[in-house]
Amino acid sequence: CGLYSGAEWDGEELPPAVYAQVQWYLGITGFDKAYVAVLIGGQELRIKETRRNGEYIERLRRCAREFWSRNVEGGEEPEAKAEDREDLISEAEGKDEETKLLPELAPLIEERERLKDESARLAGKAKDIEAGILQAMGGCGAAEAGDYTVTLRERKSVCLDTKKLKEALPEAYEKYSAERVSKALTVKKKKPAPEKEGK
């Protein structure tokens, strides 16, 4: 587990996805509890005890039965989720020149655009709030606010200045440079067709 995802392991509860996985295992094995160990950033070991949740396990089983009945036996393709994105992009290899007419996607695309705009608005609002918190802290490294602890800590990272490397050691730059090819989903609204003269 990376340092930045370590916050998911704060407190007593497991991250939701891990909790579901552990409860499924408890449902299969019949055990009453499980111990989950995680190494944060390769440095900090945390161990959590999780007890069997019979009601939650039954919900998981209902979901599994529904999936098997509808999507496996029924042949219905599950709705794509964010975690499927990279696999779906990989499926497009070699099909760059193909264009499908999918008018039924228009409402979905409109909803995506609306959510992107809303997400940008909320992200801006969150940054405004962060600025207010920093202002209230007045340069202090930490603050207590109700059930929350706010800290301002320096984080150091090392990055390679590729421009300077190319200027100083062009041969090494060429030798160790690697081209990466990726695909990105872009959405553009069509320009309205020009009106014909005489109308």
Buried (B, 14 or more C-beta within 10 A) or exposed (E): BEEEEBEBBEEEEBBEEBBBBBBBBBBEEEEEEBEBEBEBEEEEEEEBEBEBBEEBBEEBEEEEEEBEEEEEEEEEEEEEEEEEEEEEEEEEEEEEEEEEEEEEEEEEEEEEEEEEEEEEEEEEEEEEEEEEEBEEBEEEEEBEEEEEEBEEEEEEEEEEEEEEBEEEEEEEBEEEEEEEEEEEEEEEEEEEEEEEEEE
